[in-house]
Amino acid sequence: MATVSPCTKVCVIGADGLCDGCLRTSREIAVWGLIPDEVARRVMADLSRRRADSDPEQVVEG
């Protein structure tokens, strides 16, 4: 089963090289439909860290 894309339809690559909407790199976006699910899941797991790095105030501590 294909991993669902994290795209939020805010497709702007920022100065940091990440999409402002989904925080993927342009390379990750370009190959998303071609990469194995295992690789896509690793990228998805990494997006939480990227969110924390880009905006620490949005991270909710549990």
Biopython code that builds the backbone (N, CA, C, O; Angstrom):
import numpy as np
from Bio.PDB.StructureBuilder import StructureBuilder

atoms = [
    (1, "MET", "N", (0.847, -1.192, 0.000)),
    (1, "MET", "CA", (0.000, 0.000, 0.000)),
    (1, "MET", "C", (0.888, 1.250, 0.000)),
    (1, "MET", "O", (1.840, 1.338, 0.776)),
    (2, "ALA", "N", (0.582, 2.190, -0.850)),
    (2, "ALA", "CA", (1.382, 3.404, -0.987)),
    (2, "ALA", "C", (1.215, 4.314, 0.226)),
    (2, "ALA", "O", (0.115, 4.473, 0.755)),
    (3, "THR", "N", (2.326, 4.906, 0.654)),
    (3, "THR", "CA", (2.293, 5.868, 1.744)),
    (3, "THR", "C", (1.668, 7.154, 1.229)),
    (3, "THR", "O", (2.030, 7.637, 0.156)),
    (4, "VAL", "N", (0.738, 7.708, 1.982)),
    (4, "VAL", "CA", (0.035, 8.926, 1.585)),
    (4, "VAL", "C", (1.009, 10.099, 1.590)),
    (4, "VAL", "O", (1.846, 10.221, 2.484)),
    (5, "SER", "N", (0.893, 10.942, 0.600)),
    (5, "SER", "CA", (1.752, 12.110, 0.495)),
    (5, "SER", "C", (1.426, 13.115, 1.601)),
    (5, "SER", "O", (0.256, 13.327, 1.919)),
    (6, "PRO", "N", (2.451, 13.733, 2.186)),
    (6, "PRO", "CA", (2.223, 14.759, 3.198)),
    (6, "PRO", "C", (1.952, 16.142, 2.603)),
    (6, "PRO", "O", (1.900, 17.131, 3.334)),
    (7, "CYS", "N", (1.780, 16.216, 1.289)),
    (7, "CYS", "CA", (1.570, 17.496, 0.612)),
    (7, "CYS", "C", (0.388, 18.244, 1.218)),
    (7, "CYS", "O", (-0.672, 17.665, 1.458)),
    (8, "THR", "N", (0.587, 19.544, 1.463)),
    (8, "THR", "CA", (-0.474, 20.400, 1.995)),
    (8, "THR", "C", (-0.928, 21.434, 0.967)),
    (8, "THR", "O", (-1.697, 22.341, 1.286)),
    (9, "LYS", "N", (-0.446, 21.290, -0.267)),
    (9, "LYS", "CA", (-0.785, 22.188, -1.373)),
    (9, "LYS", "C", (-0.258, 23.612, -1.153)),
    (9, "LYS", "O", (-0.791, 24.573, -1.708)),
    (10, "VAL", "N", (0.791, 23.732, -0.340)),
    (10, "VAL", "CA", (1.512, 24.988, -0.161)),
    (10, "VAL", "C", (2.914, 24.716, -0.692)),
    (10, "VAL", "O", (3.849, 24.483, 0.074)),
    (11, "CYS", "N", (3.041, 24.749, -1.989)),
    (11, "CYS", "CA", (4.262, 24.277, -2.652)),
    (11, "CYS", "C", (5.215, 25.422, -2.944)),
    (11, "CYS", "O", (5.246, 25.956, -4.053)),
    (12, "VAL", "N", (5.989, 25.791, -1.937)),
    (12, "VAL", "CA", (6.993, 26.841, -2.072)),
    (12, "VAL", "C", (8.258, 26.330, -1.395)),
    (12, "VAL", "O", (8.246, 26.018, -0.204)),
    (13, "ILE", "N", (9.346, 26.245, -2.150)),
    (13, "ILE", "CA", (10.612, 25.810, -1.573)),
    (13, "ILE", "C", (11.298, 27.023, -0.960)),
    (13, "ILE", "O", (11.594, 27.997, -1.652)),
    (14, "GLY", "N", (11.547, 26.955, 0.341)),
    (14, "GLY", "CA", (12.164, 28.055, 1.058)),
    (14, "GLY", "C", (13.676, 28.067, 0.916)),
    (14, "GLY", "O", (14.261, 27.189, 0.282)),
    (15, "ALA", "N", (14.296, 29.067, 1.512)),
    (15, "ALA", "CA", (15.750, 29.204, 1.458)),
    (15, "ALA", "C", (16.464, 28.023, 2.097)),
    (15, "ALA", "O", (17.620, 27.743, 1.780)),
    (16, "ASP", "N", (15.774, 27.329, 2.999)),
    (16, "ASP", "CA", (16.369, 26.162, 3.655)),
    (16, "ASP", "C", (16.303, 24.907, 2.794)),
    (16, "ASP", "O", (16.797, 23.852, 3.192)),
    (17, "GLY", "N", (15.691, 25.018, 1.608)),
    (17, "GLY", "CA", (15.597, 23.882, 0.699)),
    (17, "GLY", "C", (14.419, 22.968, 0.956)),
    (17, "GLY", "O", (14.293, 21.921, 0.322)),
    (18, "LEU", "N", (13.552, 23.357, 1.884)),
    (18, "LEU", "CA", (12.381, 22.555, 2.221)),
    (18, "LEU", "C", (11.109, 23.254, 1.767)),
    (18, "LEU", "O", (11.038, 24.482, 1.739)),
    (19, "CYS", "N", (10.112, 22.464, 1.415)),
    (19, "CYS", "CA", (8.810, 23.014, 1.060)),
    (19, "CYS", "C", (8.195, 23.656, 2.300)),
    (19, "CYS", "O", (8.202, 23.058, 3.376)),
    (20, "ASP", "N", (7.668, 24.859, 2.158)),
    (20, "ASP", "CA", (7.039, 25.550, 3.283)),
    (20, "ASP", "C", (5.801, 24.822, 3.791)),
    (20, "ASP", "O", (5.421, 24.985, 4.950)),
    (21, "GLY", "N", (5.172, 24.025, 2.943)),
    (21, "GLY", "CA", (3.962, 23.318, 3.348)),
    (21, "GLY", "C", (4.218, 21.974, 3.997)),
    (21, "GLY", "O", (3.766, 21.725, 5.115)),
    (22, "CYS", "N", (4.941, 21.104, 3.305)),
    (22, "CYS", "CA", (5.111, 19.729, 3.801)),
    (22, "CYS", "C", (6.491, 19.455, 4.379)),
    (22, "CYS", "O", (6.702, 18.413, 4.999)),
    (23, "LEU", "N", (7.421, 20.361, 4.190)),
    (23, "LEU", "CA", (8.785, 20.263, 4.707)),
    (23, "LEU", "C", (9.636, 19.176, 4.056)),
    (23, "LEU", "O", (10.658, 18.767, 4.608)),
    (24, "ARG", "N", (9.210, 18.709, 2.877)),
    (24, "ARG", "CA", (10.054, 17.781, 2.129)),
    (24, "ARG", "C", (11.013, 18.580, 1.254)),
    (24, "ARG", "O", (10.766, 19.744, 0.940)),
    (25, "THR", "N", (12.107, 17.937, 0.868)),
    (25, "THR", "CA", (13.024, 18.553, -0.088)),
    (25, "THR", "C", (12.413, 18.454, -1.481)),
    (25, "THR", "O", (11.488, 17.674, -1.705)),
    (26, "SER", "N", (12.930, 19.244, -2.412)),
    (26, "SER", "CA", (12.410, 19.164, -3.780)),
    (26, "SER", "C", (12.670, 17.782, -4.368)),
    (26, "SER", "O", (11.857, 17.283, -5.146)),
    (27, "ARG", "N", (13.772, 17.165, -4.016)),
    (27, "ARG", "CA", (14.075, 15.800, -4.489)),
    (27, "ARG", "C", (13.052, 14.806, -3.934)),
    (27, "ARG", "O", (12.552, 13.960, -4.676)),
    (28, "GLU", "N", (12.738, 14.897, -2.648)),
    (28, "GLU", "CA", (11.743, 13.998, -2.046)),
    (28, "GLU", "C", (10.389, 14.169, -2.720)),
    (28, "GLU", "O", (9.683, 13.191, -2.965)),
    (29, "ILE", "N", (10.030, 15.406, -3.017)),
    (29, "ILE", "CA", (8.756, 15.669, -3.691)),
    (29, "ILE", "C", (8.767, 15.042, -5.082)),
    (29, "ILE", "O", (7.797, 14.400, -5.487)),
    (30, "ALA", "N", (9.859, 15.227, -5.805)),
    (30, "ALA", "CA", (9.946, 14.745, -7.188)),
    (30, "ALA", "C", (9.853, 13.229, -7.295)),
    (30, "ALA", "O", (9.280, 12.711, -8.254)),
    (31, "VAL", "N", (10.402, 12.521, -6.332)),
    (31, "VAL", "CA", (10.441, 11.053, -6.431)),
    (31, "VAL", "C", (9.406, 10.363, -5.549)),
    (31, "VAL", "O", (9.398, 9.135, -5.464)),
    (32, "TRP", "N", (8.539, 11.118, -4.898)),
    (32, "TRP", "CA", (7.620, 10.551, -3.906)),
    (32, "TRP", "C", (6.843, 9.339, -4.422)),
    (32, "TRP", "O", (6.755, 8.332, -3.720)),
    (33, "GLY", "N", (6.297, 9.406, -5.587)),
    (33, "GLY", "CA", (5.509, 8.298, -6.124)),
    (33, "GLY", "C", (6.341, 7.116, -6.594)),
    (33, "GLY", "O", (5.794, 6.069, -6.939)),
    (34, "LEU", "N", (7.659, 7.276, -6.610)),
    (34, "LEU", "CA", (8.553, 6.229, -7.105)),
    (34, "LEU", "C", (9.301, 5.491, -5.997)),
    (34, "LEU", "O", (9.787, 4.381, -6.215)),
    (35, "ILE", "N", (9.398, 6.091, -4.822)),
    (35, "ILE", "CA", (10.199, 5.485, -3.755)),
    (35, "ILE", "C", (9.426, 4.377, -3.047)),
    (35, "ILE", "O", (8.197, 4.405, -2.991)),
    (36, "PRO", "N", (10.153, 3.405, -2.510)),
    (36, "PRO", "CA", (9.492, 2.324, -1.768)),
    (36, "PRO", "C", (8.788, 2.870, -0.521)),
    (36, "PRO", "O", (9.197, 3.887, 0.038)),
    (37, "ASP", "N", (7.735, 2.187, -0.100)),
    (37, "ASP", "CA", (6.985, 2.623, 1.080)),
    (37, "ASP", "C", (7.881, 2.774, 2.305)),
    (37, "ASP", "O", (7.684, 3.689, 3.104)),
    (38, "GLU", "N", (8.853, 1.895, 2.458)),
    (38, "GLU", "CA", (9.748, 1.965, 3.616)),
    (38, "GLU", "C", (10.499, 3.296, 3.647)),
    (38, "GLU", "O", (10.651, 3.901, 4.709)),
    (39, "VAL", "N", (10.963, 3.746, 2.499)),
    (39, "VAL", "CA", (11.676, 5.021, 2.407)),
    (39, "VAL", "C", (10.711, 6.170, 2.681)),
    (39, "VAL", "O", (11.057, 7.110, 3.395)),
    (40, "ALA", "N", (9.513, 6.104, 2.126)),
    (40, "ALA", "CA", (8.512, 7.151, 2.356)),
    (40, "ALA", "C", (8.158, 7.240, 3.837)),
    (40, "ALA", "O", (7.978, 8.337, 4.366)),
    (41, "ARG", "N", (8.057, 6.101, 4.504)),
    (41, "ARG", "CA", (7.749, 6.111, 5.942)),
    (41, "ARG", "C", (8.877, 6.750, 6.741)),
    (41, "ARG", "O", (8.624, 7.438, 7.730)),
    (42, "ARG", "N", (10.116, 6.528, 6.322)),
    (42, "ARG", "CA", (11.245, 7.166, 7.016)),
    (42, "ARG", "C", (11.198, 8.681, 6.838)),
    (42, "ARG", "O", (11.458, 9.430, 7.780)),
    (43, "VAL", "N", (10.866, 9.128, 5.627)),
    (43, "VAL", "CA", (10.738, 10.570, 5.384)),
    (43, "VAL", "C", (9.615, 11.127, 6.258)),
    (43, "VAL", "O", (9.778, 12.170, 6.890)),
    (44, "MET", "N", (8.485, 10.439, 6.295)),
    (44, "MET", "CA", (7.348, 10.898, 7.106)),
    (44, "MET", "C", (7.751, 11.015, 8.575)),
    (44, "MET", "O", (7.389, 11.985, 9.242)),
    (45, "ALA", "N", (8.489, 10.046, 9.076)),
    (45, "ALA", "CA", (8.939, 10.084, 10.466)),
    (45, "ALA", "C", (9.875, 11.266, 10.696)),
    (45, "ALA", "O", (9.859, 11.868, 11.770)),
    (46, "ASP", "N", (10.682, 11.600, 9.710)),
    (46, "ASP", "CA", (11.629, 12.703, 9.825)),
    (46, "ASP", "C", (10.938, 14.065, 9.777)),
    (46, "ASP", "O", (11.501, 15.057, 10.240)),
    (47, "LEU", "N", (9.740, 14.125, 9.228)),
    (47, "LEU", "CA", (9.042, 15.411, 9.116)),
    (47, "LEU", "C", (8.752, 16.013, 10.485)),
    (47, "LEU", "O", (8.739, 17.236, 10.619)),
    (48, "SER", "N", (8.520, 15.194, 11.501)),
    (48, "SER", "CA", (8.296, 15.719, 12.853)),
    (48, "SER", "C", (9.523, 16.478, 13.342)),
    (48, "SER", "O", (9.399, 17.553, 13.929)),
    (49, "ARG", "N", (10.705, 15.922, 13.102)),
    (49, "ARG", "CA", (11.939, 16.606, 13.499)),
    (49, "ARG", "C", (12.107, 17.903, 12.720)),
    (49, "ARG", "O", (12.516, 18.924, 13.274)),
    (50, "ARG", "N", (11.789, 17.853, 11.434)),
    (50, "ARG", "CA", (11.903, 19.063, 10.612)),
    (50, "ARG", "C", (10.945, 20.138, 11.107)),
    (50, "ARG", "O", (11.300, 21.316, 11.139)),
    (51, "ARG", "N", (9.732, 19.744, 11.494)),
    (51, "ARG", "CA", (8.777, 20.721, 12.028)),
    (51, "ARG", "C", (9.330, 21.360, 13.294)),
    (51, "ARG", "O", (9.255, 22.577, 13.467)),
    (52, "ALA", "N", (9.886, 20.536, 14.178)),
    (52, "ALA", "CA", (10.457, 21.049, 15.424)),
    (52, "ALA", "C", (11.613, 21.998, 15.140)),
    (52, "ALA", "O", (11.746, 23.030, 15.797)),
    (53, "ASP", "N", (12.445, 21.655, 14.168)),
    (53, "ASP", "CA", (13.578, 22.506, 13.815)),
    (53, "ASP", "C", (13.129, 23.819, 13.189)),
    (53, "ASP", "O", (13.764, 24.853, 13.396)),
    (54, "SER", "N", (12.036, 23.788, 12.423)),
    (54, "SER", "CA", (11.592, 24.991, 11.724)),
    (54, "SER", "C", (10.740, 25.898, 12.600)),
    (54, "SER", "O", (10.731, 27.114, 12.405)),
    (55, "ASP", "N", (10.018, 25.319, 13.571)),
    (55, "ASP", "CA", (9.154, 26.118, 14.445)),
    (55, "ASP", "C", (8.983, 25.403, 15.781)),
    (55, "ASP", "O", (7.997, 24.692, 15.974)),
    (56, "PRO", "N", (9.924, 25.578, 16.705)),
    (56, "PRO", "CA", (9.881, 24.869, 17.981)),
    (56, "PRO", "C", (8.615, 25.123, 18.796)),
    (56, "PRO", "O", (8.239, 24.282, 19.613)),
    (57, "GLU", "N", (7.953, 26.252, 18.595)),
    (57, "GLU", "CA", (6.747, 26.556, 19.361)),
    (57, "GLU", "C", (5.567, 25.691, 18.956)),
    (57, "GLU", "O", (4.606, 25.575, 19.717)),
    (58, "GLN", "N", (5.611, 25.073, 17.766)),
    (58, "GLN", "CA", (4.510, 24.224, 17.321)),
    (58, "GLN", "C", (4.594, 22.815, 17.886)),
    (58, "GLN", "O", (3.642, 22.044, 17.767)),
    (59, "VAL", "N", (5.718, 22.471, 18.499)),
    (59, "VAL", "CA", (5.885, 21.127, 19.045)),
    (59, "VAL", "C", (5.174, 21.049, 20.383)),
    (59, "VAL", "O", (5.419, 21.860, 21.276)),
    (60, "VAL", "N", (4.298, 20.076, 20.513)),
    (60, "VAL", "CA", (3.550, 19.882, 21.753)),
    (60, "VAL", "C", (4.259, 18.811, 22.559)),
    (60, "VAL", "O", (4.477, 17.697, 22.083)),
    (61, "GLU", "N", (4.615, 19.164, 23.790)),
    (61, "GLU", "CA", (5.271, 18.180, 24.644)),
    (61, "GLU", "C", (4.221, 17.324, 25.315)),
    (61, "GLU", "O", (3.161, 17.809, 25.709)),
    (62, "GLY", "N", (4.533, 16.017, 25.441)),
    (62, "GLY", "CA", (3.559, 15.093, 25.989)),
    (62, "GLY", "C", (3.840, 14.589, 27.324)),
    (62, "GLY", "O", (3.063, 13.800, 27.862)),
]
sb = StructureBuilder()
sb.init_structure("model")
sb.init_model(0)
sb.init_chain("A")
sb.init_seg("    ")
for serial, (resi, resn, name, xyz) in enumerate(atoms, 1):
    if name == "N":
        sb.init_residue(resn, " ", resi, " ")
    sb.init_atom(name, np.array(xyz, "f"), 0.0, 1.0, " ", f" {name:<3s}", serial, name[0])
structure = sb.get_structure()
